[in-house]
Amino acid sequence: MSEPMQRVALKVNGEHHVVTVPTRKHLADILREDLGFTGVHVGCEHGVCGACTIRIDGAIARGCLILGGQSEGAEIETIEYLSSQPGTRDLVEAFVSENALQCGFCTPGMVISAAALLAETADPTREEVRAYLSGNYCRCTGYQAIVDAVMKTAAGRRAEKGEVA
């Protein structure tokens, strides 16, 4: 017996796509397997590790918790798009300069989550950064360098605006 299929139309990184997928296929798998956005990582498949973090209709979400059909008509942004944007590029550069990545598996989700935090809060405390990123697991870095990268980005943005820390 074959699994029921459905047609899903969505906009990913500014481009319209239509895919026909099994009704139980998760958005993270559609993005990776059907559309080739391999920056969306699939870790736990239960929404707890943050590796599959994406931005959907402007809000961060876990791609492994969303069925494809639930994304009908949605505007989705992945790390492939966000990492090249002015509001995220400096954060990516800080991750590199602060050695905030090792194996890189968690990095896309971390960057998307950190970018969302910095969009909400221009001057976060280290504790706020840790709390905001608590839904993103990293087994390599110990988080210190990740927090350093976010703090460096926030300080750099404030300095560009002439604000004193």
Chimera marker file (.cmm) of the C-alpha trace (Angstrom):
<marker_set name="trace">
<marker id="1" x="0.000" y="0.000" z="0.000" r="1" g="1" b="0" radius="0.5"/>
<marker id="2" x="1.487" y="3.332" z="-1.000" r="1" g="1" b="0" radius="0.5"/>
<marker id="3" x="1.578" y="6.354" z="1.245" r="1" g="1" b="0" radius="0.5"/>
<marker id="4" x="-0.785" y="9.226" z="0.340" r="1" g="1" b="0" radius="0.5"/>
<marker id="5" x="0.919" y="12.078" z="-1.492" r="1" g="1" b="0" radius="0.5"/>
<marker id="6" x="0.217" y="15.791" z="-1.497" r="1" g="1" b="0" radius="0.5"/>
<marker id="7" x="1.248" y="18.799" z="-3.524" r="1" g="1" b="0" radius="0.5"/>
<marker id="8" x="2.833" y="21.627" z="-1.532" r="1" g="1" b="0" radius="0.5"/>
<marker id="9" x="3.604" y="25.101" z="-2.869" r="1" g="1" b="0" radius="0.5"/>
<marker id="10" x="6.004" y="27.212" z="-0.856" r="1" g="1" b="0" radius="0.5"/>
<marker id="11" x="8.542" y="29.976" z="-1.243" r="1" g="1" b="0" radius="0.5"/>
<marker id="12" x="12.060" y="29.110" z="-0.118" r="1" g="1" b="0" radius="0.5"/>
<marker id="13" x="14.805" y="31.724" z="-0.017" r="1" g="1" b="0" radius="0.5"/>
<marker id="14" x="12.805" y="33.938" z="-2.350" r="1" g="1" b="0" radius="0.5"/>
<marker id="15" x="12.045" y="31.276" z="-4.964" r="1" g="1" b="0" radius="0.5"/>
<marker id="16" x="8.707" y="29.552" z="-5.513" r="1" g="1" b="0" radius="0.5"/>
<marker id="17" x="8.667" y="25.755" z="-5.388" r="1" g="1" b="0" radius="0.5"/>
<marker id="18" x="6.003" y="23.097" z="-5.809" r="1" g="1" b="0" radius="0.5"/>
<marker id="19" x="6.729" y="19.588" z="-4.574" r="1" g="1" b="0" radius="0.5"/>
<marker id="20" x="4.691" y="16.413" z="-4.395" r="1" g="1" b="0" radius="0.5"/>
<marker id="21" x="5.584" y="14.573" z="-1.210" r="1" g="1" b="0" radius="0.5"/>
<marker id="22" x="4.201" y="11.958" z="1.174" r="1" g="1" b="0" radius="0.5"/>
<marker id="23" x="1.694" y="13.543" z="3.558" r="1" g="1" b="0" radius="0.5"/>
<marker id="24" x="3.799" y="12.566" z="6.571" r="1" g="1" b="0" radius="0.5"/>
<marker id="25" x="7.072" y="14.023" z="5.269" r="1" g="1" b="0" radius="0.5"/>
<marker id="26" x="8.533" y="16.745" z="7.461" r="1" g="1" b="0" radius="0.5"/>
<marker id="27" x="9.525" y="20.137" z="6.136" r="1" g="1" b="0" radius="0.5"/>
<marker id="28" x="13.188" y="19.634" z="7.101" r="1" g="1" b="0" radius="0.5"/>
<marker id="29" x="13.319" y="16.530" z="4.913" r="1" g="1" b="0" radius="0.5"/>
<marker id="30" x="11.549" y="18.301" z="2.040" r="1" g="1" b="0" radius="0.5"/>
<marker id="31" x="14.026" y="21.166" z="2.206" r="1" g="1" b="0" radius="0.5"/>
<marker id="32" x="17.012" y="18.793" z="2.240" r="1" g="1" b="0" radius="0.5"/>
<marker id="33" x="15.925" y="15.908" z="0.030" r="1" g="1" b="0" radius="0.5"/>
<marker id="34" x="13.521" y="17.468" z="-2.444" r="1" g="1" b="0" radius="0.5"/>
<marker id="35" x="14.849" y="21.018" z="-2.726" r="1" g="1" b="0" radius="0.5"/>
<marker id="36" x="18.563" y="20.561" z="-1.950" r="1" g="1" b="0" radius="0.5"/>
<marker id="37" x="18.874" y="22.961" z="0.999" r="1" g="1" b="0" radius="0.5"/>
<marker id="38" x="21.329" y="20.815" z="2.915" r="1" g="1" b="0" radius="0.5"/>
<marker id="39" x="22.115" y="23.559" z="5.436" r="1" g="1" b="0" radius="0.5"/>
<marker id="40" x="18.956" y="22.395" z="7.183" r="1" g="1" b="0" radius="0.5"/>
<marker id="41" x="20.339" y="19.621" z="9.355" r="1" g="1" b="0" radius="0.5"/>
<marker id="42" x="18.267" y="16.832" z="10.833" r="1" g="1" b="0" radius="0.5"/>
<marker id="43" x="19.503" y="15.715" z="14.232" r="1" g="1" b="0" radius="0.5"/>
<marker id="44" x="17.047" y="14.444" z="16.808" r="1" g="1" b="0" radius="0.5"/>
<marker id="45" x="13.860" y="14.564" z="14.682" r="1" g="1" b="0" radius="0.5"/>
<marker id="46" x="11.980" y="15.561" z="17.870" r="1" g="1" b="0" radius="0.5"/>
<marker id="47" x="12.475" y="19.335" z="17.883" r="1" g="1" b="0" radius="0.5"/>
<marker id="48" x="14.896" y="19.469" z="20.789" r="1" g="1" b="0" radius="0.5"/>
<marker id="49" x="18.360" y="19.830" z="19.222" r="1" g="1" b="0" radius="0.5"/>
<marker id="50" x="17.781" y="22.895" z="17.018" r="1" g="1" b="0" radius="0.5"/>
<marker id="51" x="19.796" y="21.588" z="14.056" r="1" g="1" b="0" radius="0.5"/>
<marker id="52" x="16.784" y="21.951" z="11.744" r="1" g="1" b="0" radius="0.5"/>
<marker id="53" x="16.018" y="25.560" z="12.713" r="1" g="1" b="0" radius="0.5"/>
<marker id="54" x="14.627" y="27.647" z="9.855" r="1" g="1" b="0" radius="0.5"/>
<marker id="55" x="12.716" y="30.893" z="9.560" r="1" g="1" b="0" radius="0.5"/>
<marker id="56" x="9.133" y="30.452" z="8.394" r="1" g="1" b="0" radius="0.5"/>
<marker id="57" x="6.953" y="33.498" z="7.782" r="1" g="1" b="0" radius="0.5"/>
<marker id="58" x="9.457" y="35.548" z="9.785" r="1" g="1" b="0" radius="0.5"/>
<marker id="59" x="9.565" y="33.368" z="12.913" r="1" g="1" b="0" radius="0.5"/>
<marker id="60" x="12.128" y="30.728" z="13.810" r="1" g="1" b="0" radius="0.5"/>
<marker id="61" x="10.820" y="27.176" z="13.873" r="1" g="1" b="0" radius="0.5"/>
<marker id="62" x="11.992" y="23.580" z="13.933" r="1" g="1" b="0" radius="0.5"/>
<marker id="63" x="11.675" y="22.068" z="10.463" r="1" g="1" b="0" radius="0.5"/>
<marker id="64" x="11.472" y="18.537" z="11.835" r="1" g="1" b="0" radius="0.5"/>
<marker id="65" x="8.226" y="19.350" z="13.672" r="1" g="1" b="0" radius="0.5"/>
<marker id="66" x="6.366" y="20.753" z="10.665" r="1" g="1" b="0" radius="0.5"/>
<marker id="67" x="4.692" y="18.488" z="8.146" r="1" g="1" b="0" radius="0.5"/>
<marker id="68" x="5.085" y="19.546" z="4.548" r="1" g="1" b="0" radius="0.5"/>
<marker id="69" x="1.390" y="20.294" z="4.153" r="1" g="1" b="0" radius="0.5"/>
<marker id="70" x="1.536" y="22.702" z="7.082" r="1" g="1" b="0" radius="0.5"/>
<marker id="71" x="3.967" y="24.845" z="5.106" r="1" g="1" b="0" radius="0.5"/>
<marker id="72" x="1.608" y="25.391" z="2.165" r="1" g="1" b="0" radius="0.5"/>
<marker id="73" x="2.041" y="28.983" z="0.983" r="1" g="1" b="0" radius="0.5"/>
<marker id="74" x="4.709" y="29.742" z="3.591" r="1" g="1" b="0" radius="0.5"/>
<marker id="75" x="7.786" y="31.881" z="3.071" r="1" g="1" b="0" radius="0.5"/>
<marker id="76" x="10.780" y="29.941" z="4.341" r="1" g="1" b="0" radius="0.5"/>
<marker id="77" x="14.351" y="31.089" z="4.799" r="1" g="1" b="0" radius="0.5"/>
<marker id="78" x="17.228" y="28.690" z="5.388" r="1" g="1" b="0" radius="0.5"/>
<marker id="79" x="20.837" y="29.289" z="6.365" r="1" g="1" b="0" radius="0.5"/>
<marker id="80" x="21.786" y="29.261" z="2.671" r="1" g="1" b="0" radius="0.5"/>
<marker id="81" x="19.866" y="32.524" z="2.248" r="1" g="1" b="0" radius="0.5"/>
<marker id="82" x="20.227" y="34.057" z="5.700" r="1" g="1" b="0" radius="0.5"/>
<marker id="83" x="24.011" y="33.682" z="5.900" r="1" g="1" b="0" radius="0.5"/>
<marker id="84" x="24.426" y="35.965" z="2.894" r="1" g="1" b="0" radius="0.5"/>
<marker id="85" x="22.146" y="38.724" z="4.190" r="1" g="1" b="0" radius="0.5"/>
<marker id="86" x="23.521" y="41.956" z="5.686" r="1" g="1" b="0" radius="0.5"/>
<marker id="87" x="21.740" y="41.300" z="8.993" r="1" g="1" b="0" radius="0.5"/>
<marker id="88" x="23.378" y="37.898" z="9.380" r="1" g="1" b="0" radius="0.5"/>
<marker id="89" x="26.689" y="38.078" z="7.515" r="1" g="1" b="0" radius="0.5"/>
<marker id="90" x="28.505" y="39.773" z="10.416" r="1" g="1" b="0" radius="0.5"/>
<marker id="91" x="27.244" y="37.072" z="12.774" r="1" g="1" b="0" radius="0.5"/>
<marker id="92" x="28.577" y="34.325" z="10.499" r="1" g="1" b="0" radius="0.5"/>
<marker id="93" x="31.940" y="36.110" z="10.367" r="1" g="1" b="0" radius="0.5"/>
<marker id="94" x="31.986" y="36.351" z="14.179" r="1" g="1" b="0" radius="0.5"/>
<marker id="95" x="31.290" y="32.611" z="14.458" r="1" g="1" b="0" radius="0.5"/>
<marker id="96" x="34.386" y="32.020" z="12.336" r="1" g="1" b="0" radius="0.5"/>
<marker id="97" x="36.640" y="34.566" z="14.071" r="1" g="1" b="0" radius="0.5"/>
<marker id="98" x="35.623" y="33.404" z="17.558" r="1" g="1" b="0" radius="0.5"/>
<marker id="99" x="36.025" y="29.700" z="16.677" r="1" g="1" b="0" radius="0.5"/>
<marker id="100" x="32.354" y="29.171" z="17.497" r="1" g="1" b="0" radius="0.5"/>
<marker id="101" x="32.117" y="26.109" z="15.297" r="1" g="1" b="0" radius="0.5"/>
<marker id="102" x="33.969" y="22.870" z="15.128" r="1" g="1" b="0" radius="0.5"/>
<marker id="103" x="32.120" y="20.087" z="13.362" r="1" g="1" b="0" radius="0.5"/>
<marker id="104" x="29.566" y="22.625" z="12.077" r="1" g="1" b="0" radius="0.5"/>
<marker id="105" x="26.479" y="20.467" z="12.508" r="1" g="1" b="0" radius="0.5"/>
<marker id="106" x="24.759" y="22.852" z="14.936" r="1" g="1" b="0" radius="0.5"/>
<marker id="107" x="26.003" y="26.040" z="13.272" r="1" g="1" b="0" radius="0.5"/>
<marker id="108" x="23.080" y="26.753" z="10.896" r="1" g="1" b="0" radius="0.5"/>
<marker id="109" x="20.531" y="26.474" z="13.697" r="1" g="1" b="0" radius="0.5"/>
<marker id="110" x="22.716" y="28.459" z="16.080" r="1" g="1" b="0" radius="0.5"/>
<marker id="111" x="23.202" y="31.274" z="13.565" r="1" g="1" b="0" radius="0.5"/>
<marker id="112" x="19.485" y="31.488" z="12.735" r="1" g="1" b="0" radius="0.5"/>
<marker id="113" x="18.554" y="31.524" z="16.430" r="1" g="1" b="0" radius="0.5"/>
<marker id="114" x="21.259" y="34.058" z="17.319" r="1" g="1" b="0" radius="0.5"/>
<marker id="115" x="20.168" y="36.302" z="14.443" r="1" g="1" b="0" radius="0.5"/>
<marker id="116" x="16.607" y="36.220" z="15.777" r="1" g="1" b="0" radius="0.5"/>
<marker id="117" x="17.848" y="37.187" z="19.238" r="1" g="1" b="0" radius="0.5"/>
<marker id="118" x="19.877" y="40.102" z="17.881" r="1" g="1" b="0" radius="0.5"/>
<marker id="119" x="16.879" y="41.282" z="15.861" r="1" g="1" b="0" radius="0.5"/>
<marker id="120" x="14.919" y="41.459" z="19.124" r="1" g="1" b="0" radius="0.5"/>
<marker id="121" x="17.646" y="42.673" z="21.491" r="1" g="1" b="0" radius="0.5"/>
<marker id="122" x="20.513" y="44.953" z="20.455" r="1" g="1" b="0" radius="0.5"/>
<marker id="123" x="22.360" y="44.623" z="23.759" r="1" g="1" b="0" radius="0.5"/>
<marker id="124" x="21.807" y="41.141" z="25.187" r="1" g="1" b="0" radius="0.5"/>
<marker id="125" x="23.575" y="39.916" z="28.295" r="1" g="1" b="0" radius="0.5"/>
<marker id="126" x="25.594" y="36.707" z="28.185" r="1" g="1" b="0" radius="0.5"/>
<marker id="127" x="22.843" y="35.060" z="30.230" r="1" g="1" b="0" radius="0.5"/>
<marker id="128" x="20.198" y="36.176" z="27.707" r="1" g="1" b="0" radius="0.5"/>
<marker id="129" x="22.262" y="34.731" z="24.862" r="1" g="1" b="0" radius="0.5"/>
<marker id="130" x="22.646" y="31.419" z="26.687" r="1" g="1" b="0" radius="0.5"/>
<marker id="131" x="18.920" y="31.282" z="27.480" r="1" g="1" b="0" radius="0.5"/>
<marker id="132" x="17.909" y="32.138" z="23.903" r="1" g="1" b="0" radius="0.5"/>
<marker id="133" x="20.214" y="29.509" z="22.439" r="1" g="1" b="0" radius="0.5"/>
<marker id="134" x="19.296" y="26.859" z="25.008" r="1" g="1" b="0" radius="0.5"/>
<marker id="135" x="17.170" y="25.050" z="22.421" r="1" g="1" b="0" radius="0.5"/>
<marker id="136" x="20.203" y="24.538" z="20.185" r="1" g="1" b="0" radius="0.5"/>
<marker id="137" x="22.601" y="21.770" z="21.172" r="1" g="1" b="0" radius="0.5"/>
<marker id="138" x="26.314" y="21.765" z="20.448" r="1" g="1" b="0" radius="0.5"/>
<marker id="139" x="28.476" y="18.802" z="21.395" r="1" g="1" b="0" radius="0.5"/>
<marker id="140" x="31.804" y="20.347" z="20.372" r="1" g="1" b="0" radius="0.5"/>
<marker id="141" x="32.324" y="23.932" z="21.506" r="1" g="1" b="0" radius="0.5"/>
<marker id="142" x="31.085" y="24.112" z="25.077" r="1" g="1" b="0" radius="0.5"/>
<marker id="143" x="29.048" y="27.194" z="24.056" r="1" g="1" b="0" radius="0.5"/>
<marker id="144" x="31.549" y="29.787" z="25.344" r="1" g="1" b="0" radius="0.5"/>
<marker id="145" x="32.796" y="30.651" z="21.852" r="1" g="1" b="0" radius="0.5"/>
<marker id="146" x="29.226" y="30.736" z="20.509" r="1" g="1" b="0" radius="0.5"/>
<marker id="147" x="28.195" y="33.219" z="23.197" r="1" g="1" b="0" radius="0.5"/>
<marker id="148" x="31.379" y="35.209" z="22.482" r="1" g="1" b="0" radius="0.5"/>
<marker id="149" x="30.462" y="35.383" z="18.782" r="1" g="1" b="0" radius="0.5"/>
<marker id="150" x="26.965" y="36.670" z="19.523" r="1" g="1" b="0" radius="0.5"/>
<marker id="151" x="28.286" y="39.232" z="22.004" r="1" g="1" b="0" radius="0.5"/>
<marker id="152" x="30.955" y="40.374" z="19.509" r="1" g="1" b="0" radius="0.5"/>
<marker id="153" x="28.302" y="40.822" z="16.828" r="1" g="1" b="0" radius="0.5"/>
<marker id="154" x="26.031" y="42.789" z="19.159" r="1" g="1" b="0" radius="0.5"/>
<marker id="155" x="28.915" y="45.048" z="20.232" r="1" g="1" b="0" radius="0.5"/>
<marker id="156" x="29.967" y="45.600" z="16.621" r="1" g="1" b="0" radius="0.5"/>
<marker id="157" x="26.455" y="46.571" z="15.590" r="1" g="1" b="0" radius="0.5"/>
<marker id="158" x="26.138" y="49.002" z="18.493" r="1" g="1" b="0" radius="0.5"/>
<marker id="159" x="29.529" y="50.529" z="17.621" r="1" g="1" b="0" radius="0.5"/>
<marker id="160" x="28.422" y="51.001" z="14.002" r="1" g="1" b="0" radius="0.5"/>
<marker id="161" x="25.449" y="52.993" z="15.286" r="1" g="1" b="0" radius="0.5"/>
<marker id="162" x="27.701" y="55.028" z="17.582" r="1" g="1" b="0" radius="0.5"/>
<marker id="163" x="26.218" y="53.482" z="20.707" r="1" g="1" b="0" radius="0.5"/>
<marker id="164" x="28.472" y="52.911" z="23.686" r="1" g="1" b="0" radius="0.5"/>
<marker id="165" x="28.335" y="49.518" z="25.372" r="1" g="1" b="0" radius="0.5"/>
<link id1="1" id2="2" r="1" g="1" b="0" radius="0.2"/>
<link id1="2" id2="3" r="1" g="1" b="0" radius="0.2"/>
<link id1="3" id2="4" r="1" g="1" b="0" radius="0.2"/>
<link id1="4" id2="5" r="1" g="1" b="0" radius="0.2"/>
<link id1="5" id2="6" r="1" g="1" b="0" radius="0.2"/>
<link id1="6" id2="7" r="1" g="1" b="0" radius="0.2"/>
<link id1="7" id2="8" r="1" g="1" b="0" radius="0.2"/>
<link id1="8" id2="9" r="1" g="1" b="0" radius="0.2"/>
<link id1="9" id2="10" r="1" g="1" b="0" radius="0.2"/>
<link id1="10" id2="11" r="1" g="1" b="0" radius="0.2"/>
<link id1="11" id2="12" r="1" g="1" b="0" radius="0.2"/>
<link id1="12" id2="13" r="1" g="1" b="0" radius="0.2"/>
<link id1="13" id2="14" r="1" g="1" b="0" radius="0.2"/>
<link id1="14" id2="15" r="1" g="1" b="0" radius="0.2"/>
<link id1="15" id2="16" r="1" g="1" b="0" radius="0.2"/>
<link id1="16" id2="17" r="1" g="1" b="0" radius="0.2"/>
<link id1="17" id2="18" r="1" g="1" b="0" radius="0.2"/>
<link id1="18" id2="19" r="1" g="1" b="0" radius="0.2"/>
<link id1="19" id2="20" r="1" g="1" b="0" radius="0.2"/>
<link id1="20" id2="21" r="1" g="1" b="0" radius="0.2"/>
<link id1="21" id2="22" r="1" g="1" b="0" radius="0.2"/>
<link id1="22" id2="23" r="1" g="1" b="0" radius="0.2"/>
<link id1="23" id2="24" r="1" g="1" b="0" radius="0.2"/>
<link id1="24" id2="25" r="1" g="1" b="0" radius="0.2"/>
<link id1="25" id2="26" r="1" g="1" b="0" radius="0.2"/>
<link id1="26" id2="27" r="1" g="1" b="0" radius="0.2"/>
<link id1="27" id2="28" r="1" g="1" b="0" radius="0.2"/>
<link id1="28" id2="29" r="1" g="1" b="0" radius="0.2"/>
<link id1="29" id2="30" r="1" g="1" b="0" radius="0.2"/>
<link id1="30" id2="31" r="1" g="1" b="0" radius="0.2"/>
<link id1="31" id2="32" r="1" g="1" b="0" radius="0.2"/>
<link id1="32" id2="33" r="1" g="1" b="0" radius="0.2"/>
<link id1="33" id2="34" r="1" g="1" b="0" radius="0.2"/>
<link id1="34" id2="35" r="1" g="1" b="0" radius="0.2"/>
<link id1="35" id2="36" r="1" g="1" b="0" radius="0.2"/>
<link id1="36" id2="37" r="1" g="1" b="0" radius="0.2"/>
<link id1="37" id2="38" r="1" g="1" b="0" radius="0.2"/>
<link id1="38" id2="39" r="1" g="1" b="0" radius="0.2"/>
<link id1="39" id2="40" r="1" g="1" b="0" radius="0.2"/>
<link id1="40" id2="41" r="1" g="1" b="0" radius="0.2"/>
<link id1="41" id2="42" r="1" g="1" b="0" radius="0.2"/>
<link id1="42" id2="43" r="1" g="1" b="0" radius="0.2"/>
<link id1="43" id2="44" r="1" g="1" b="0" radius="0.2"/>
<link id1="44" id2="45" r="1" g="1" b="0" radius="0.2"/>
<link id1="45" id2="46" r="1" g="1" b="0" radius="0.2"/>
<link id1="46" id2="47" r="1" g="1" b="0" radius="0.2"/>
<link id1="47" id2="48" r="1" g="1" b="0" radius="0.2"/>
<link id1="48" id2="49" r="1" g="1" b="0" radius="0.2"/>
<link id1="49" id2="50" r="1" g="1" b="0" radius="0.2"/>
<link id1="50" id2="51" r="1" g="1" b="0" radius="0.2"/>
<link id1="51" id2="52" r="1" g="1" b="0" radius="0.2"/>
<link id1="52" id2="53" r="1" g="1" b="0" radius="0.2"/>
<link id1="53" id2="54" r="1" g="1" b="0" radius="0.2"/>
<link id1="54" id2="55" r="1" g="1" b="0" radius="0.2"/>
<link id1="55" id2="56" r="1" g="1" b="0" radius="0.2"/>
<link id1="56" id2="57" r="1" g="1" b="0" radius="0.2"/>
<link id1="57" id2="58" r="1" g="1" b="0" radius="0.2"/>
<link id1="58" id2="59" r="1" g="1" b="0" radius="0.2"/>
<link id1="59" id2="60" r="1" g="1" b="0" radius="0.2"/>
<link id1="60" id2="61" r="1" g="1" b="0" radius="0.2"/>
<link id1="61" id2="62" r="1" g="1" b="0" radius="0.2"/>
<link id1="62" id2="63" r="1" g="1" b="0" radius="0.2"/>
<link id1="63" id2="64" r="1" g="1" b="0" radius="0.2"/>
<link id1="64" id2="65" r="1" g="1" b="0" radius="0.2"/>
<link id1="65" id2="66" r="1" g="1" b="0" radius="0.2"/>
<link id1="66" id2="67" r="1" g="1" b="0" radius="0.2"/>
<link id1="67" id2="68" r="1" g="1" b="0" radius="0.2"/>
<link id1="68" id2="69" r="1" g="1" b="0" radius="0.2"/>
<link id1="69" id2="70" r="1" g="1" b="0" radius="0.2"/>
<link id1="70" id2="71" r="1" g="1" b="0" radius="0.2"/>
<link id1="71" id2="72" r="1" g="1" b="0" radius="0.2"/>
<link id1="72" id2="73" r="1" g="1" b="0" radius="0.2"/>
<link id1="73" id2="74" r="1" g="1" b="0" radius="0.2"/>
<link id1="74" id2="75" r="1" g="1" b="0" radius="0.2"/>
<link id1="75" id2="76" r="1" g="1" b="0" radius="0.2"/>
<link id1="76" id2="77" r="1" g="1" b="0" radius="0.2"/>
<link id1="77" id2="78" r="1" g="1" b="0" radius="0.2"/>
<link id1="78" id2="79" r="1" g="1" b="0" radius="0.2"/>
<link id1="79" id2="80" r="1" g="1" b="0" radius="0.2"/>
<link id1="80" id2="81" r="1" g="1" b="0" radius="0.2"/>
<link id1="81" id2="82" r="1" g="1" b="0" radius="0.2"/>
<link id1="82" id2="83" r="1" g="1" b="0" radius="0.2"/>
<link id1="83" id2="84" r="1" g="1" b="0" radius="0.2"/>
<link id1="84" id2="85" r="1" g="1" b="0" radius="0.2"/>
<link id1="85" id2="86" r="1" g="1" b="0" radius="0.2"/>
<link id1="86" id2="87" r="1" g="1" b="0" radius="0.2"/>
<link id1="87" id2="88" r="1" g="1" b="0" radius="0.2"/>
<link id1="88" id2="89" r="1" g="1" b="0" radius="0.2"/>
<link id1="89" id2="90" r="1" g="1" b="0" radius="0.2"/>
<link id1="90" id2="91" r="1" g="1" b="0" radius="0.2"/>
<link id1="91" id2="92" r="1" g="1" b="0" radius="0.2"/>
<link id1="92" id2="93" r="1" g="1" b="0" radius="0.2"/>
<link id1="93" id2="94" r="1" g="1" b="0" radius="0.2"/>
<link id1="94" id2="95" r="1" g="1" b="0" radius="0.2"/>
<link id1="95" id2="96" r="1" g="1" b="0" radius="0.2"/>
<link id1="96" id2="97" r="1" g="1" b="0" radius="0.2"/>
<link id1="97" id2="98" r="1" g="1" b="0" radius="0.2"/>
<link id1="98" id2="99" r="1" g="1" b="0" radius="0.2"/>
<link id1="99" id2="100" r="1" g="1" b="0" radius="0.2"/>
<link id1="100" id2="101" r="1" g="1" b="0" radius="0.2"/>
<link id1="101" id2="102" r="1" g="1" b="0" radius="0.2"/>
<link id1="102" id2="103" r="1" g="1" b="0" radius="0.2"/>
<link id1="103" id2="104" r="1" g="1" b="0" radius="0.2"/>
<link id1="104" id2="105" r="1" g="1" b="0" radius="0.2"/>
<link id1="105" id2="106" r="1" g="1" b="0" radius="0.2"/>
<link id1="106" id2="107" r="1" g="1" b="0" radius="0.2"/>
<link id1="107" id2="108" r="1" g="1" b="0" radius="0.2"/>
<link id1="108" id2="109" r="1" g="1" b="0" radius="0.2"/>
<link id1="109" id2="110" r="1" g="1" b="0" radius="0.2"/>
<link id1="110" id2="111" r="1" g="1" b="0" radius="0.2"/>
<link id1="111" id2="112" r="1" g="1" b="0" radius="0.2"/>
<link id1="112" id2="113" r="1" g="1" b="0" radius="0.2"/>
<link id1="113" id2="114" r="1" g="1" b="0" radius="0.2"/>
<link id1="114" id2="115" r="1" g="1" b="0" radius="0.2"/>
<link id1="115" id2="116" r="1" g="1" b="0" radius="0.2"/>
<link id1="116" id2="117" r="1" g="1" b="0" radius="0.2"/>
<link id1="117" id2="118" r="1" g="1" b="0" radius="0.2"/>
<link id1="118" id2="119" r="1" g="1" b="0" radius="0.2"/>
<link id1="119" id2="120" r="1" g="1" b="0" radius="0.2"/>
<link id1="120" id2="121" r="1" g="1" b="0" radius="0.2"/>
<link id1="121" id2="122" r="1" g="1" b="0" radius="0.2"/>
<link id1="122" id2="123" r="1" g="1" b="0" radius="0.2"/>
<link id1="123" id2="124" r="1" g="1" b="0" radius="0.2"/>
<link id1="124" id2="125" r="1" g="1" b="0" radius="0.2"/>
<link id1="125" id2="126" r="1" g="1" b="0" radius="0.2"/>
<link id1="126" id2="127" r="1" g="1" b="0" radius="0.2"/>
<link id1="127" id2="128" r="1" g="1" b="0" radius="0.2"/>
<link id1="128" id2="129" r="1" g="1" b="0" radius="0.2"/>
<link id1="129" id2="130" r="1" g="1" b="0" radius="0.2"/>
<link id1="130" id2="131" r="1" g="1" b="0" radius="0.2"/>
<link id1="131" id2="132" r="1" g="1" b="0" radius="0.2"/>
<link id1="132" id2="133" r="1" g="1" b="0" radius="0.2"/>
<link id1="133" id2="134" r="1" g="1" b="0" radius="0.2"/>
<link id1="134" id2="135" r="1" g="1" b="0" radius="0.2"/>
<link id1="135" id2="136" r="1" g="1" b="0" radius="0.2"/>
<link id1="136" id2="137" r="1" g="1" b="0" radius="0.2"/>
<link id1="137" id2="138" r="1" g="1" b="0" radius="0.2"/>
<link id1="138" id2="139" r="1" g="1" b="0" radius="0.2"/>
<link id1="139" id2="140" r="1" g="1" b="0" radius="0.2"/>
<link id1="140" id2="141" r="1" g="1" b="0" radius="0.2"/>
<link id1="141" id2="142" r="1" g="1" b="0" radius="0.2"/>
<link id1="142" id2="143" r="1" g="1" b="0" radius="0.2"/>
<link id1="143" id2="144" r="1" g="1" b="0" radius="0.2"/>
<link id1="144" id2="145" r="1" g="1" b="0" radius="0.2"/>
<link id1="145" id2="146" r="1" g="1" b="0" radius="0.2"/>
<link id1="146" id2="147" r="1" g="1" b="0" radius="0.2"/>
<link id1="147" id2="148" r="1" g="1" b="0" radius="0.2"/>
<link id1="148" id2="149" r="1" g="1" b="0" radius="0.2"/>
<link id1="149" id2="150" r="1" g="1" b="0" radius="0.2"/>
<link id1="150" id2="151" r="1" g="1" b="0" radius="0.2"/>
<link id1="151" id2="152" r="1" g="1" b="0" radius="0.2"/>
<link id1="152" id2="153" r="1" g="1" b="0" radius="0.2"/>
<link id1="153" id2="154" r="1" g="1" b="0" radius="0.2"/>
<link id1="154" id2="155" r="1" g="1" b="0" radius="0.2"/>
<link id1="155" id2="156" r="1" g="1" b="0" radius="0.2"/>
<link id1="156" id2="157" r="1" g="1" b="0" radius="0.2"/>
<link id1="157" id2="158" r="1" g="1" b="0" radius="0.2"/>
<link id1="158" id2="159" r="1" g="1" b="0" radius="0.2"/>
<link id1="159" id2="160" r="1" g="1" b="0" radius="0.2"/>
<link id1="160" id2="161" r="1" g="1" b="0" radius="0.2"/>
<link id1="161" id2="162" r="1" g="1" b="0" radius="0.2"/>
<link id1="162" id2="163" r="1" g="1" b="0" radius="0.2"/>
<link id1="163" id2="164" r="1" g="1" b="0" radius="0.2"/>
<link id1="164" id2="165" r="1" g="1" b="0" radius="0.2"/>
</marker_set>
